[in-house]
């Protein structure tokens, strides 16, 4: 669907972008990404987004049209289009598959105790719950052994001395493995920014997006709020995981289109002086 071609280059919106980019640039520098590398990536993303979201009458855009929309030189556009798509989609699909397998293990009746604790699973048995059955309940397109290798490499699944597979606590709170942290960073921040973008561009915001925020609170008060937020958010996420798991099982064989969703919750705190300094840095 084509969007408005109005380009807002006002100082106000540039300051907004500057504020959004500051934490992202901090991450880039920490990961060793220099500005020229990011410039090259940004040109590719400009071309991809123009092709995906700014078509006219659902027809492919010409190089000249993309150059007009993005400011990217036609020579660079030809090079980018010739290279084809990157592997971002495949990485996100893998991340989603692993998360769904973990979610089923944490909530599906066949794979949990009466208390809701994930049970130990054999790799494969003739009858009864096993890891292969768990993976097949989510997807038949990926070998269970491949999924197991990924989960074990991430430290989310370990094997007991008697050969049973155990879901680790890190599967609930997240892994410390750098590639997996980066994958979740991309998925979580990407989806949040996508929802915020749709809400900004649409006349009627289509997505739920709310926040509560207070300034000038003493640290111990923020400690109390953060503790309450962690407990309440975790309880809500676990409840929604159980609901999603049940709906996934009930609709597994139902015909029709499919969609995905992501509900994210975050908590951020900083000293008021730091926040004031960031706001000053964004002034013209």
Secondary structure, 3 states (H helix, E strand, C coil): CCCCCCCCCCHHHHHHHHHHHHHHHHHHHHCCCCHHHHHHHHHHHHHHHHHHHCCECCECCCHHHHHHHHCCCHHHHHHHHHHCCCCHHHHHHHHHHHHHHHHHHHHCHHHECCCCCECCEECCCCCCCEHHHHHHHHCCCCCHHHHHHHHHHCCCEEECCCCCEEECCHHHHCCCCHHHHHHHHHHHHHHHHHHHHHHHHCCCCCCCCCCCCCCCCCHHHHHHHHHHHHHHHHHHHHHHHHHHHHHHHHCCCCCCCCCCCCCCCCCCCCCHHHHHHHHHHCCC
